[in-house]
């Protein structure tokens, strides 16, 4: 069993930056692909970024491409999402998730996910 915990959310003005972190409080996700999905108020869940277990391959949704960067440190069993040039439409609860590979994560098949951290971007 892997339990993931996110941190780093908060309130930021449009154009600002935040760095989200994901850590395994139980188990390890270093051998799994990991990613981030978000759910904003009244919006459908959106998968925004993923990284392979080795860190060699990344994927981004068009809505965040060029602004967000996903990374991981398997030695520390942590993952990060650097978010720059934030927009009000990025406001959401952000969750990290682990899965077999990037493709399964993109299709919504998560093996593990955390409770999420709130990101609020003011205009």
N, CA, C and O atoms as a printed pandas DataFrame, in Angstrom:
     atom_number atom_name residue_name chain_id  residue_number  x_coord  y_coord  z_coord
0              1         N          UNK        A               1    0.841   -1.192    0.000
1              2        CA          UNK        A               1    0.000    0.000    0.000
2              3         C          UNK        A               1    0.876    1.242    0.000
3              4         O          UNK        A               1    1.810    1.349    0.795
4              5         N          UNK        A               2    0.579    2.171   -0.883
5              6        CA          UNK        A               2    1.302    3.435   -0.951
6              7         C          UNK        A               2    0.352    4.550   -0.566
7              8         O          UNK        A               2   -0.756    4.637   -1.096
8              9         N          UNK        A               3    0.771    5.391    0.341
9             10        CA          UNK        A               3   -0.023    6.552    0.739
10            11         C          UNK        A               3    0.747    7.801    0.361
11            12         O          UNK        A               3    1.890    7.993    0.776
12            13         N          UNK        A               4    0.110    8.646   -0.430
13            14        CA          UNK        A               4    0.752    9.866   -0.922
14            15         C          UNK        A               4    0.213   11.089   -0.205
15            16         O          UNK        A               4   -0.977   11.175    0.100
16            17         N          UNK        A               5    1.101   12.030    0.059
17            18        CA          UNK        A               5    0.726   13.267    0.731
18            19         C          UNK        A               5    1.266   14.434   -0.072
19            20         O          UNK        A               5    2.457   14.492   -0.378
20            21         N          UNK        A               6    0.372   15.378   -0.417
21            22        CA          UNK        A               6    0.774   16.560   -1.159
22            23         C          UNK        A               6    0.965   17.735   -0.213
23            24         O          UNK        A               6    0.373   17.794    0.864
24            25         N          UNK        A               7    1.812   18.675   -0.646
25            26        CA          UNK        A               7    2.021   19.909    0.112
26            27         C          UNK        A               7    2.424   21.003   -0.855
27            28         O          UNK        A               7    2.747   20.739   -2.014
28            29         N          UNK        A               8    2.402   22.242   -0.365
29            30        CA          UNK        A               8    2.891   23.358   -1.157
30            31         C          UNK        A               8    1.822   24.237   -1.773
31            32         O          UNK        A               8    2.139   25.238   -2.417
32            33         N          UNK        A               9    0.565   23.881   -1.588
33            34        CA          UNK        A               9   -0.492   24.717   -2.134
34            35         C          UNK        A               9   -0.619   26.018   -1.367
35            36         O          UNK        A               9    0.016   26.211   -0.330
36            37         N          UNK        A              10   -1.454   26.911   -1.893
37            38        CA          UNK        A              10   -1.668   28.180   -1.221
38            39         C          UNK        A              10   -2.357   29.165   -2.119
39            40         O          UNK        A              10   -2.891   28.818   -3.172
40            41         N          UNK        A              11   -2.333   30.416   -1.676
41            42        CA          UNK        A              11   -2.940   31.524   -2.422
42            43         C          UNK        A              11   -1.839   32.334   -3.079
43            44         O          UNK        A              11   -0.870   32.725   -2.429
44            45         N          UNK        A              12   -1.992   32.582   -4.362
45            46        CA          UNK        A              12   -0.987   33.339   -5.097
46            47         C          UNK        A              12   -1.682   34.233   -6.113
47            48         O          UNK        A              12   -2.772   33.909   -6.586
48            49         N          UNK        A              13   -1.062   35.348   -6.446
49            50        CA          UNK        A              13   -1.623   36.234   -7.452
50            51         C          UNK        A              13   -1.323   35.698   -8.854
51            52         O          UNK        A              13   -0.359   34.961   -9.062
52            53         N          UNK        A              14   -2.150   36.078   -9.784
53            54        CA          UNK        A              14   -1.926   35.693  -11.174
54            55         C          UNK        A              14   -0.519   36.119  -11.608
55            56         O          UNK        A              14   -0.059   37.218  -11.297
56            57         N          UNK        A              15    0.140   35.227  -12.325
57            58        CA          UNK        A              15    1.512   35.479  -12.734
58            59         C          UNK        A              15    2.545   34.944  -11.774
59            60         O          UNK        A              15    3.734   34.907  -12.091
60            61         N          UNK        A              16    2.100   34.526  -10.595
61            62        CA          UNK        A              16    3.021   34.018   -9.594
62            63         C          UNK        A              16    3.345   32.555   -9.784
63            64         O          UNK        A              16    2.944   31.934  -10.768
64            65         N          UNK        A              17    4.083   32.010   -8.819
65            66        CA          UNK        A              17    4.555   30.626   -8.894
66            67         C          UNK        A              17    4.288   29.893   -7.590
67            68         O          UNK        A              17    4.234   30.490   -6.515
68            69         N          UNK        A              18    4.125   28.594   -7.714
69            70        CA          UNK        A              18    4.050   27.700   -6.567
70            71         C          UNK        A              18    4.767   26.406   -6.925
71            72         O          UNK        A              18    4.866   26.034   -8.094
72            73         N          UNK        A              19    5.257   25.738   -5.908
73            74        CA          UNK        A              19    5.905   24.439   -6.118
74            75         C          UNK        A              19    5.208   23.421   -5.229
75            76         O          UNK        A              19    5.266   23.511   -4.003
76            77         N          UNK        A              20    4.561   22.471   -5.845
77            78        CA          UNK        A              20    3.879   21.419   -5.114
78            79         C          UNK        A              20    4.812   20.229   -4.931
79            80         O          UNK        A              20    5.640   19.932   -5.792
80            81         N          UNK        A              21    4.663   19.560   -3.803
81            82        CA          UNK        A              21    5.449   18.370   -3.534
82            83         C          UNK        A              21    4.539   17.199   -3.214
83            84         O          UNK        A              21    3.426   17.371   -2.716
84            85         N          UNK        A              22    5.029   16.017   -3.506
85            86        CA          UNK        A              22    4.295   14.790   -3.235
86            87         C          UNK        A              22    5.274   13.814   -2.603
87            88         O          UNK        A              22    6.349   13.566   -3.148
88            89         N          UNK        A              23    4.909   13.270   -1.471
89            90        CA          UNK        A              23    5.782   12.324   -0.773
90            91         C          UNK        A              23    4.979   11.091   -0.378
91            92         O          UNK        A              23    3.770   11.159   -0.155
92            93         N          UNK        A              24    5.665    9.988   -0.298
93            94        CA          UNK        A              24    5.028    8.745    0.125
94            95         C          UNK        A              24    5.184    8.612    1.640
95            96         O          UNK        A              24    6.290    8.420    2.146
96            97         N          UNK        A              25    4.066    8.715    2.352
97            98        CA          UNK        A              25    4.129    8.551    3.808
98            99         C          UNK        A              25    4.166    7.074    4.183
99           100         O          UNK        A              25    4.619    6.702    5.266
100          101         N          UNK        A              26    3.690    6.256    3.282
101          102        CA          UNK        A              26    3.770    4.807    3.455
102          103         C          UNK        A              26    4.116    4.193    2.102
103          104         O          UNK        A              26    3.619    4.645    1.071
104          105         N          UNK        A              27    4.941    3.195    2.101
105          106        CA          UNK        A              27    5.296    2.527    0.865
106          107         C          UNK        A              27    6.218    3.380    0.020
107          108         O          UNK        A              27    6.778    4.367    0.496
108          109         N          UNK        A              28    6.371    3.000   -1.221
109          110        CA          UNK        A              28    7.227    3.714   -2.152
110          111         C          UNK        A              28    6.584    3.758   -3.526
111          112         O          UNK        A              28    5.932    2.800   -3.942
112          113         N          UNK        A              29    6.766    4.860   -4.228
113          114        CA          UNK        A              29    6.235    4.934   -5.585
114          115         C          UNK        A              29    7.354    5.131   -6.597
115          116         O          UNK        A              29    7.102    5.519   -7.738
116          117         N          UNK        A              30    8.600    4.862   -6.178
117          118        CA          UNK        A              30    9.738    5.102   -7.070
118          119         C          UNK        A              30    9.724    4.206   -8.302
119          120         O          UNK        A              30   10.361    4.536   -9.303
120          121         N          UNK        A              31    9.017    3.086   -8.255
121          122        CA          UNK        A              31    8.981    2.198   -9.413
122          123         C          UNK        A              31    7.740    2.411  -10.272
123          124         O          UNK        A              31    7.491    1.650  -11.207
124          125         N          UNK        A              32    6.961    3.446   -9.955
125          126        CA          UNK        A              32    5.742    3.727  -10.708
126          127         C          UNK        A              32    5.866    5.059  -11.425
127          128         O          UNK        A              32    6.629    5.933  -11.013
128          129         N          UNK        A              33    5.116    5.201  -12.489
129          130        CA          UNK        A              33    4.944    6.518  -13.081
130          131         C          UNK        A              33    4.129    7.358  -12.095
131          132         O          UNK        A              33    3.333    6.821  -11.324
132          133         N          UNK        A              34    4.327    8.651  -12.124
133          134        CA          UNK        A              34    3.533    9.504  -11.256
134          135         C          UNK        A              34    3.052   10.727  -12.020
135          136         O          UNK        A              34    3.601   11.090  -13.060
136          137         N          UNK        A              35    2.040   11.336  -11.491
137          138        CA          UNK        A              35    1.517   12.504  -12.172
138          139         C          UNK        A              35    0.664   13.337  -11.249
139          140         O          UNK        A              35    0.525   13.045  -10.061
140          141         N          UNK        A              36    0.093   14.385  -11.820
141          142        CA          UNK        A              36   -0.753   15.300  -11.062
142          143         C          UNK        A              36   -2.067   15.512  -11.814
143          144         O          UNK        A              36   -2.080   15.705  -13.030
144          145         N          UNK        A              37   -3.144   15.473  -11.082
145          146        CA          UNK        A              37   -4.425   15.860  -11.657
146          147         C          UNK        A              37   -5.057   16.914  -10.747
147          148         O          UNK        A              37   -4.704   17.038   -9.575
148          149         N          UNK        A              38   -5.979   17.653  -11.303
149          150        CA          UNK        A              38   -6.616   18.724  -10.544
150          151         C          UNK        A              38   -8.114   18.737  -10.777
151          152         O          UNK        A              38   -8.610   18.252  -11.794
152          153         N          UNK        A              39   -8.813   19.294   -9.829
153          154        CA          UNK        A              39  -10.251   19.478   -9.968
154          155         C          UNK        A              39  -10.617   20.840   -9.418
155          156         O          UNK        A              39  -10.525   21.092   -8.217
156          157         N          UNK        A              40  -11.030   21.704  -10.312
157          158        CA          UNK        A              40  -11.443   23.043   -9.924
158          159         C          UNK        A              40  -12.919   23.083   -9.595
159          160         O          UNK        A              40  -13.646   22.135   -9.891
160          161         N          UNK        A              41  -13.377   24.177   -8.982
161          162        CA          UNK        A              41  -14.786   24.299   -8.600
162          163         C          UNK        A              41  -15.701   24.216   -9.817
163          164         O          UNK        A              41  -15.577   25.017  -10.744
164          165         N          UNK        A              42  -16.599   23.271   -9.818
165          166        CA          UNK        A              42  -17.542   23.118  -10.917
166          167         C          UNK        A              42  -16.937   22.604  -12.202
167          168         O          UNK        A              42  -17.569   22.661  -13.257
168          169         N          UNK        A              43  -15.713   22.101  -12.122
169          170        CA          UNK        A              43  -15.037   21.610  -13.332
170          171         C          UNK        A              43  -14.785   20.112  -13.253
171          172         O          UNK        A              43  -14.760   19.526  -12.170
172          173         N          UNK        A              44  -14.602   19.510  -14.409
173          174        CA          UNK        A              44  -14.248   18.103  -14.453
174          175         C          UNK        A              44  -12.797   17.917  -14.030
175          176         O          UNK        A              44  -11.983   18.835  -14.126
176          177         N          UNK        A              45  -12.494   16.728  -13.566
177          178        CA          UNK        A              45  -11.113   16.421  -13.216
178          179         C          UNK        A              45  -10.243   16.512  -14.464
179          180         O          UNK        A              45  -10.635   16.068  -15.543
180          181         N          UNK        A              46   -9.062   17.093  -14.302
181          182        CA          UNK        A              46   -8.148   17.267  -15.422
182          183         C          UNK        A              46   -6.765   16.740  -15.037
183          184         O          UNK        A              46   -6.190   17.154  -14.030
184          185         N          UNK        A              47   -6.247   15.834  -15.841
185          186        CA          UNK        A              47   -4.891   15.335  -15.617
186          187         C          UNK        A              47   -3.929   16.285  -16.304
187          188         O          UNK        A              47   -4.072   16.535  -17.501
188          189         N          UNK        A              48   -2.951   16.823  -15.585
189          190        CA          UNK        A              48   -2.152   17.917  -16.141
190          191         C          UNK        A              48   -0.697   17.571  -16.435
191          192         O          UNK        A              48   -0.098   18.188  -17.315
192          193         N          UNK        A              49   -0.106   16.607  -15.730
193          194        CA          UNK        A              49    1.317   16.313  -15.963
194          195         C          UNK        A              49    1.649   14.912  -15.473
195          196         O          UNK        A              49    1.041   14.410  -14.528
196          197         N          UNK        A              50    2.614   14.295  -16.124
197          198        CA          UNK        A              50    3.044   12.959  -15.729
198          199         C          UNK        A              50    4.522   12.782  -16.024
199          200         O          UNK        A              50    5.090   13.453  -16.886
200          201         N          UNK        A              51    5.134   11.858  -15.284
201          202        CA          UNK        A              51    6.547   11.557  -15.479
202          203         C          UNK        A              51    6.731   10.056  -15.309
203          204         O          UNK        A              51    6.110    9.441  -14.442
204          205         N          UNK        A              52    7.580    9.476  -16.133
205          206        CA          UNK        A              52    7.830    8.043  -16.059
206          207         C          UNK        A              52    8.579    7.693  -14.770
207          208         O          UNK        A              52    9.087    8.575  -14.078
208          209         N          UNK        A              53    8.641    6.407  -14.463
209          210        CA          UNK        A              53    9.280    6.008  -13.207
210          211         C          UNK        A              53   10.749    6.422  -13.195
211          212         O          UNK        A              53   11.287    6.751  -12.137
212          213         N          UNK        A              54   11.406    6.411  -14.360
213          214        CA          UNK        A              54   12.821    6.763  -14.447
214          215         C          UNK        A              54   13.048    8.263  -14.527
215          216         O          UNK        A              54   14.163    8.741  -14.316
216          217         N          UNK        A              55   11.999    8.999  -14.828
217          218        CA          UNK        A              55   12.144   10.441  -14.987
218          219         C          UNK        A              55   12.539   10.859  -16.390
219          220         O          UNK        A              55   12.697   12.049  -16.662
220          221         N          UNK        A              56   12.701    9.893  -17.286
221          222        CA          UNK        A              56   13.176   10.207  -18.632
222          223         C          UNK        A              56   12.101   10.804  -19.533
223          224         O          UNK        A              56   12.405   11.535  -20.476
224          225         N          UNK        A              57   10.865   10.493  -19.241
225          226        CA          UNK        A              57    9.762   10.924  -20.107
226          227         C          UNK        A              57    8.746   11.720  -19.306
227          228         O          UNK        A              57    8.372   11.337  -18.198
228          229         N          UNK        A              58    8.305   12.830  -19.879
229          230        CA          UNK        A              58    7.271   13.643  -19.250
230          231         C          UNK        A              58    6.156   13.925  -20.249
231          232         O          UNK        A              58    6.342   13.817  -21.461
232          233         N          UNK        A              59    5.012   14.285  -19.722
233          234        CA          UNK        A              59    3.850   14.643  -20.552
234          235         C          UNK        A              59    3.105   15.772  -19.861
235          236         O          UNK        A              59    3.019   15.801  -18.633
236          237         N          UNK        A              60    2.564   16.706  -20.643
237          238        CA          UNK        A              60    1.818   17.826  -20.092
238          239         C          UNK        A              60    0.541   18.047  -20.890
239          240         O          UNK        A              60    0.511   17.865  -22.107
240          241         N          UNK        A              61   -0.497   18.438  -20.193
241          242        CA          UNK        A              61   -1.706   18.871  -20.875
242          243         C          UNK        A              61   -1.429   20.208  -21.555
243          244         O          UNK        A              61   -0.594   20.989  -21.099
244          245         N          UNK        A              62   -2.134   20.459  -22.641
245          246        CA          UNK        A              62   -1.929   21.715  -23.369
246          247         C          UNK        A              62   -2.175   22.929  -22.480
247          248         O          UNK        A              62   -1.556   23.977  -22.665
248          249         N          UNK        A              63   -3.071   22.785  -21.524
249          250        CA          UNK        A              63   -3.439   23.914  -20.674
250          251         C          UNK        A              63   -2.303   24.380  -19.768
251          252         O          UNK        A              63   -2.331   25.506  -19.271
252          253         N          UNK        A              64   -1.301   23.523  -19.547
253          254        CA          UNK        A              64   -0.209   23.885  -18.636
254          255         C          UNK        A              64    1.160   23.821  -19.308
255          256         O          UNK        A              64    2.164   24.197  -18.703
256          257         N          UNK        A              65    1.206   23.355  -20.534
257          258        CA          UNK        A              65    2.481   23.171  -21.229
258          259         C          UNK        A              65    3.221   24.500  -21.315
259          260         O          UNK        A              65    2.646   25.526  -21.679
260          261         N          UNK        A              66    4.509   24.464  -20.974
261          262        CA          UNK        A              66    5.322   25.664  -20.993
262          263         C          UNK        A              66    5.282   26.457  -19.700
263          264         O          UNK        A              66    6.092   27.364  -19.508
264          265         N          UNK        A              67    4.352   26.130  -18.808
265          266        CA          UNK        A              67    4.248   26.839  -17.527
266          267         C          UNK        A              67    4.540   25.922  -16.344
267          268         O          UNK        A              67    5.080   26.371  -15.333
268          269         N          UNK        A              68    4.194   24.659  -16.457
269          270        CA          UNK        A              68    4.390   23.704  -15.364
270          271         C          UNK        A              68    5.536   22.757  -15.713
271          272         O          UNK        A              68    5.744   22.420  -16.878
272          273         N          UNK        A              69    6.273   22.335  -14.689
273          274        CA          UNK        A              69    7.341   21.357  -14.861
274          275         C          UNK        A              69    7.229   20.288  -13.789
275          276         O          UNK        A              69    7.198   20.589  -12.595
276          277         N          UNK        A              70    7.168   19.033  -14.227
277          278        CA          UNK        A              70    7.083   17.917  -13.291
278          279         C          UNK        A              70    8.460   17.297  -13.133
279          280         O          UNK        A              70    9.227   17.212  -14.093
280          281         N          UNK        A              71    8.767   16.870  -11.930
281          282        CA          UNK        A              71   10.058   16.235  -11.657
282          283         C          UNK        A              71    9.879   15.226  -10.530
283          284         O          UNK        A              71    8.845   15.195   -9.862
284          285         N          UNK        A              72   10.892   14.413  -10.335
285          286        CA          UNK        A              72   10.847   13.443   -9.246
286          287         C          UNK        A              72   12.248   13.138   -8.764
287          288         O          UNK        A              72   13.217   13.308   -9.505
288          289         N          UNK        A              73   12.357   12.693   -7.535
289          290        CA          UNK        A              73   13.618   12.266   -6.941
290          291         C          UNK        A              73   13.367   10.899   -6.328
291          292         O          UNK        A              73   12.832   10.799   -5.224
292          293         N          UNK        A              74   13.746    9.858   -7.031
293          294        CA          UNK        A              74   13.456    8.496   -6.553
294          295         C          UNK        A              74   14.257    8.136   -5.300
295          296         O          UNK        A              74   13.826    7.293   -4.513
296          297         N          UNK        A              75   15.401    8.758   -5.114
297          298        CA          UNK        A              75   16.172    8.490   -3.898
298          299         C          UNK        A              75   15.409    8.960   -2.661
299          300         O          UNK        A              75   15.466    8.337   -1.601
300          301         N          UNK        A              76   14.692   10.078   -2.823
301          302        CA          UNK        A              76   13.924   10.622   -1.704
302          303         C          UNK        A              76   12.454   10.206   -1.766
303          304         O          UNK        A              76   11.680   10.512   -0.859
304          305         N          UNK        A              77   12.075    9.508   -2.836
305          306        CA          UNK        A              77   10.691    9.065   -3.008
306          307         C          UNK        A              77    9.737   10.260   -2.984
307          308         O          UNK        A              77    8.716   10.240   -2.297
308          309         N          UNK        A              78   10.083   11.285   -3.733
309          310        CA          UNK        A              78    9.266   12.489   -3.796
310          311         C          UNK        A              78    9.066   12.921   -5.243
311          312         O          UNK        A              78    9.825   12.556   -6.141
312          313         N          UNK        A              79    8.028   13.702   -5.431
313          314        CA          UNK        A              79    7.766   14.282   -6.736
314          315         C          UNK        A              79    7.395   15.738   -6.569
315          316         O          UNK        A              79    6.937   16.149   -5.503
316          317         N          UNK        A              80    7.590   16.523   -7.621
317          318        CA          UNK        A              80    7.285   17.950   -7.541
318          319         C          UNK        A              80    6.582   18.428   -8.800
319          320         O          UNK        A              80    6.714   17.848   -9.878
320          321         N          UNK        A              81    5.836   19.500   -8.624
321          322        CA          UNK        A              81    5.212   20.169   -9.766
322          323         C          UNK        A              81    5.492   21.655   -9.590
323          324         O          UNK        A              81    4.902   22.309   -8.730
324          325         N          UNK        A              82    6.393   22.180  -10.409
325          326        CA          UNK        A              82    6.706   23.606  -10.403
326          327         C          UNK        A              82    5.709   24.302  -11.307
327          328         O          UNK        A              82    5.601   23.981  -12.491
328          329         N          UNK        A              83    4.987   25.246  -10.753
329          330        CA          UNK        A              83    3.942   25.937  -11.505
330          331         C          UNK        A              83    4.288   27.411  -11.605
331          332         O          UNK        A              83    4.335   28.110  -10.593
332          333         N          UNK        A              84    4.529   27.884  -12.809
333          334        CA          UNK        A              84    4.866   29.284  -13.063
334          335         C          UNK        A              84    3.770   29.943  -13.882
335          336         O          UNK        A              84    2.923   29.271  -14.472
336          337         N          UNK        A              85    3.800   31.255  -13.909
337          338        CA          UNK        A              85    2.832   32.036  -14.700
338          339         C          UNK        A              85    1.399   31.566  -14.422
339          340         O          UNK        A              85    0.620   31.322  -15.343
340          341         N          UNK        A              86    1.080   31.448  -13.162
341          342        CA          UNK        A              86   -0.227   30.907  -12.786
342          343         C          UNK        A              86   -1.358   31.836  -13.209
343          344         O          UNK        A              86   -1.221   33.060  -13.216
344          345         N          UNK        A              87   -2.470   31.216  -13.557
345          346        CA          UNK        A              87   -3.659   31.938  -14.007
346          347         C          UNK        A              87   -4.829   31.607  -13.073
347          348         O          UNK        A              87   -4.820   30.561  -12.425
348          349         N          UNK        A              88   -5.817   32.469  -12.998
349          350        CA          UNK        A              88   -6.982   32.161  -12.149
350          351         C          UNK        A              88   -7.619   30.817  -12.504
351          352         O          UNK        A              88   -8.141   30.135  -11.623
352          353         N          UNK        A              89   -7.584   30.431  -13.762
353          354        CA          UNK        A              89   -8.182   29.153  -14.166
354          355         C          UNK        A              89   -7.385   27.949  -13.689
355          356         O          UNK        A              89   -7.838   26.815  -13.840
356          357         N          UNK        A              90   -6.204   28.174  -13.115
357          358        CA          UNK        A              90   -5.444   27.079  -12.512
358          359         C          UNK        A              90   -5.931   26.765  -11.099
359          360         O          UNK        A              90   -5.483   25.791  -10.494
360          361         N          UNK        A              91   -6.839   27.577  -10.572
361          362        CA          UNK        A              91   -7.374   27.339   -9.235
362          363         C          UNK        A              91   -8.041   25.975   -9.174
363          364         O          UNK        A              91   -8.938   25.679   -9.964
364          365         N          UNK        A              92   -7.600   25.141   -8.229
365          366        CA          UNK        A              92   -8.109   23.777   -8.126
366          367         C          UNK        A              92   -7.459   23.094   -6.935
367          368         O          UNK        A              92   -6.509   23.610   -6.346
368          369         N          UNK        A              93   -7.987   21.928   -6.591
369          370        CA          UNK        A              93   -7.297   21.027   -5.671
370          371         C          UNK        A              93   -6.415   20.125   -6.530
371          372         O          UNK        A              93   -6.890   19.475   -7.462
372          373         N          UNK        A              94   -5.129   20.097   -6.203
373          374        CA          UNK        A              94   -4.173   19.328   -6.978
374          375         C          UNK        A              94   -3.823   18.042   -6.215
375          376         O          UNK        A              94   -3.500   18.069   -5.027
376          377         N          UNK        A              95   -3.899   16.926   -6.932
377          378        CA          UNK        A              95   -3.602   15.625   -6.356
378          379         C          UNK        A              95   -2.444   14.992   -7.104
379          380         O          UNK        A              95   -2.361   15.112   -8.327
380          381         N          UNK        A              96   -1.545   14.317   -6.388
381          382        CA          UNK        A              96   -0.561   13.501   -7.084
382          383         C          UNK        A              96   -1.066   12.066   -7.113
383          384         O          UNK        A              96   -1.839   11.638   -6.256
384          385         N          UNK        A              97   -0.612   11.344   -8.112
385          386        CA          UNK        A              97   -1.093    9.972   -8.307
386          387         C          UNK        A              97    0.029    9.112   -8.854
387          388         O          UNK        A              97    0.939    9.604   -9.522
388          389         N          UNK        A              98   -0.048    7.828   -8.566
389          390        CA          UNK        A              98    0.917    6.881   -9.093
390          391         C          UNK        A              98    0.203    5.831   -9.940
391          392         O          UNK        A              98   -0.939    5.468   -9.661
392          393         N          UNK        A              99    0.883    5.349  -10.973
393          394        CA          UNK        A              99    0.269    4.354  -11.838
394          395         C          UNK        A              99    1.319    3.578  -12.608
395          396         O          UNK        A              99    2.521    3.796  -12.456
396          397         N          UNK        A             100    0.831    2.664  -13.441
397          398        CA          UNK        A             100    1.741    1.772  -14.166
398          399         C          UNK        A             100    2.634    2.529  -15.134
399          400         O          UNK        A             100    3.837    2.278  -15.206
400          401         N          UNK        A             101    2.040    3.459  -15.880
401          402        CA          UNK        A             101    2.807    4.227  -16.848
402          403         C          UNK        A             101    2.048    5.501  -17.182
403          404         O          UNK        A             101    0.925    5.700  -16.719
404          405         N          UNK        A             102    2.653    6.354  -17.974
405          406        CA          UNK        A             102    2.041    7.645  -18.310
406          407         C          UNK        A             102    0.703    7.440  -19.008
407          408         O          UNK        A             102   -0.257    8.156  -18.724
408          409         N          UNK        A             103    0.627    6.487  -19.903
409          410        CA          UNK        A             103   -0.614    6.275  -20.661
410          411         C          UNK        A             103   -1.773    5.910  -19.739
411          412         O          UNK        A             103   -2.874    6.438  -19.898
412          413         N          UNK        A             104   -1.548    5.028  -18.791
413          414        CA          UNK        A             104   -2.637    4.649  -17.887
414          415         C          UNK        A             104   -3.031    5.813  -16.989
415          416         O          UNK        A             104   -4.209    5.991  -16.682
416          417         N          UNK        A             105   -2.062    6.597  -16.573
417          418        CA          UNK        A             105   -2.394    7.774  -15.770
418          419         C          UNK        A             105   -3.245    8.740  -16.576
419          420         O          UNK        A             105   -4.240    9.262  -16.073
420          421         N          UNK        A             106   -2.866    8.979  -17.807
421          422        CA          UNK        A             106   -3.631    9.893  -18.650
422          423         C          UNK        A             106   -5.059    9.409  -18.848
423          424         O          UNK        A             106   -5.975   10.211  -19.028
424          425         N          UNK        A             107   -5.242    8.108  -18.813
425          426        CA          UNK        A             107   -6.584    7.539  -18.980
426          427         C          UNK        A             107   -7.334    7.388  -17.669
427          428         O          UNK        A             107   -8.413    6.796  -17.627
428          429         N          UNK        A             108   -6.762    7.922  -16.601
429          430        CA          UNK        A             108   -7.484    7.938  -15.341
430          431         C          UNK        A             108   -7.352    6.704  -14.485
431          432         O          UNK        A             108   -8.096    6.535  -13.519
432          433         N          UNK        A             109   -6.406    5.828  -14.827
433          434        CA          UNK        A             109   -6.217    4.617  -14.032
434          435         C          UNK        A             109   -5.091    4.874  -13.027
435          436         O          UNK        A             109   -3.910    4.704  -13.329
436          437         N          UNK        A             110   -5.493    5.286  -11.831
437          438        CA          UNK        A             110   -4.528    5.595  -10.781
438          439         C          UNK        A             110   -4.462    4.435   -9.795
439          440         O          UNK        A             110   -5.494    3.945   -9.335
440          441         N          UNK        A             111   -3.274    4.006   -9.479
441          442        CA          UNK        A             111   -3.116    2.975   -8.462
442          443         C          UNK        A             111   -3.166    3.596   -7.068
443          444         O          UNK        A             111   -3.712    3.008   -6.135
444          445         N          UNK        A             112   -2.592    4.785   -6.940
445          446        CA          UNK        A             112   -2.577    5.487   -5.659
446          447         C          UNK        A             112   -2.749    6.977   -5.927
447          448         O          UNK        A             112   -2.337    7.472   -6.976
448          449         N          UNK        A             113   -3.347    7.680   -4.996
449          450        CA          UNK        A             113   -3.458    9.132   -5.085
450          451         C          UNK        A             113   -3.613    9.717   -3.706
451          452         O          UNK        A             113   -4.049    9.043   -2.774
452          453         N          UNK        A             114   -3.248   10.991   -3.582
453          454        CA          UNK        A             114   -3.321   11.669   -2.297
454          455         C          UNK        A             114   -4.600   12.465   -2.145
455          456         O          UNK        A             114   -5.435   12.525   -3.047
456          457         N          UNK        A             115   -4.729   13.081   -0.965
457          458        CA          UNK        A             115   -5.929   13.847   -0.643
458          459         C          UNK        A             115   -5.970   15.206   -1.326
459          460         O          UNK        A             115   -7.033   15.814   -1.451
460          461         N          UNK        A             116   -4.824   15.673   -1.763
461          462        CA          UNK        A             116   -4.792   16.918   -2.508
462          463         C          UNK        A             116   -4.365   18.126   -1.700
463          464         O          UNK        A             116   -4.394   18.117   -0.470
464          465         N          UNK        A             117   -3.966   19.172   -2.419
465          466        CA          UNK        A             117   -3.603   20.451   -1.814
466          467         C          UNK        A             117   -4.251   21.555   -2.644
467          468         O          UNK        A             117   -4.257   21.504   -3.874
468          469         N          UNK        A             118   -4.794   22.550   -1.949
469          470        CA          UNK        A             118   -5.560   23.610   -2.625
470          471         C          UNK        A             118   -4.618   24.665   -3.201
471          472         O          UNK        A             118   -3.715   25.150   -2.518
472          473         N          UNK        A             119   -4.840   25.003   -4.446
473          474        CA          UNK        A             119   -4.143   26.103   -5.104
474          475         C          UNK        A             119   -5.196   27.122   -5.528
475          476         O          UNK        A             119   -6.142   26.798   -6.247
476          477         N          UNK        A             120   -5.015   28.349   -5.073
477          478        CA          UNK        A             120   -5.944   29.423   -5.424
478          479         C          UNK        A             120   -5.165   30.559   -6.053
479          480         O          UNK        A             120   -4.227   31.085   -5.453
480          481         N          UNK        A             121   -5.549   30.936   -7.256
481          482        CA          UNK        A             121   -4.878   32.007   -7.984
482          483         C          UNK        A             121   -5.846   33.177   -8.118
483          484         O          UNK        A             121   -6.906   33.056   -8.732
484          485         N          UNK        A             122   -5.467   34.301   -7.538
485          486        CA          UNK        A             122   -6.324   35.482   -7.586
486          487         C          UNK        A             122   -5.960   36.351   -8.777
487          488         O          UNK        A             122   -4.806   36.398   -9.203
488          489         N          UNK        A             123   -6.952   37.028   -9.300
489          490        CA          UNK        A             123   -6.719   37.881  -10.483
490          491         C          UNK        A             123   -6.327   39.280  -10.073
491          492         O          UNK        A             123   -6.093   40.132  -10.930
